[in-house]
Structure formats: C-alpha cells, structure tokens
Amino acid sequence: MTYSFRHTDPMLAGTLVKEKVKCGRKNCRCARGKKLHGWYYYLYWRDYPNGGTLKKDYVPRADVKILENAIKAAKKKDNEEKSVLQICRQLFKQLPTL
C-alpha cells in the first residue's frame, strides 16, 4: 500500500509506506536475517529547501488513516486545480490574437 504524489506541502507530497524493520539488537532474530518486526508505517518525502534530501518519519498506527485521508484529499484538490488550469489554457488558446 503506497499513497504518493507531488503537492505544495512536502509532507502531503510524500509517500506513506508500510514496511518491516530490524530493531538493532545484536541477539534478536531480525539481526540473524530471520523474521523482521512490523508492520510499521513511515512517511517518506523530499525536503527541497535543504537540497532535496529524502526524509523519513514514523507514523503511529492510529494516525495512518488520518494521513491517508489527508493525502487523498490533497491529491483530489491538486487534480481539480490542474483541471481548471487546463481549461483556462484551452480557453486562452481560443482567444483571438490582438
């Protein structure tokens, strides 16, 4: 499950990813390549003011649905704005030249 797209808000332009992780303990089963821990949710996004570095932030399970809905709503709004812009461009092309 991945939700992503570009948006003016870098957090909403990110990608919500569900992944399994290693815990970092030396004697854990995950350190030996066995079963990893998870599923955990992370939000990945690009921090363009700082050179476009990739950022990652843990998303608590209780907040996953909220973030998914926010990303979907922002994507819908972005698509609607693109549609309006496209219509305006088409109308502008139809105007007689002065």
N, C-alpha and C positions, 0 to 999 in steps of 0.2 A: 504494500500500500504506500503510494507516494503521491503527495499533493505538491505541485510546484508551478510557478510562473513568475514573470517579472512584474514588479509593482514599485511604486514610488516609496513605499515603506519597506526597508530592507528585510524586516522580519516577515512581512507578509509575502515578500517576493522569494522567500526561501523554500526549502523542501523539507517536508515532515517525513522522517524515515523511521521505520521500526527495525531494530537490529538487536542481535545478541552480542554480549561483550565478555571480555576477560576481566576478572576482578583485580588482578595484580598480586594476589597472594602466591608465594612460591609453591606451597604444598597443595594447592587447590586442583581439582580435576581439570579445570579450564586451562591451567598452566601446562598440563601434560597433553593438551590437544583434544581432550575429551569434551564432554558436553559443556557448552558455554552457558552463561547466565542470561536470562532475558525472558521475555521480550521487553526492551526499553525503547522509548521514543525520544528522538533527537530532532532538533530543528537545525538545518544547515542553511547558511546564507552567506552572501558575499558582502564584505564591508568595503564598499567602493571609496569612501573618503580616506581610507587607510590602505590604498593600493590594491583593493580588490581581494584582500586576504579572505580565505574561507574560514568562517566561524561556525562553531557547533555549540548547541546549548541543550541540556537535558529538559525534557517536557514531562512533568508529572502525569501519570495516567489519568488523573481526574481532569486535567486541562486539555487532553488530546482532542476531545470532541469540540470544545470551545475553539481551539486553534484551527481545527479542520473547517469549522463553520466560518470563522473569520477569513481564512484563506479563500474558501469558495465564494463568499460574499464579495471580497475584494476582486477576485478574478471576474466575477459576473459584472461588477461595476466597471472594471477595466475594459472588458469586451464591449459593454454598452457605449463607453466613451469612444472606443475605436470605431464602432459602427456609425456614431454621429459624425465623427471626423471624416470618415469615408464618404458619407452622404454630402457633407459640406464640400469636399474636394470635387465630387461629381457635379454638384451644382455650380461651383466656381468655373469648371471647365465649360459648362454650357452657357455662361455669360458671354454676351458679345464683347469683343475686344474694343477698347476705347481708342 
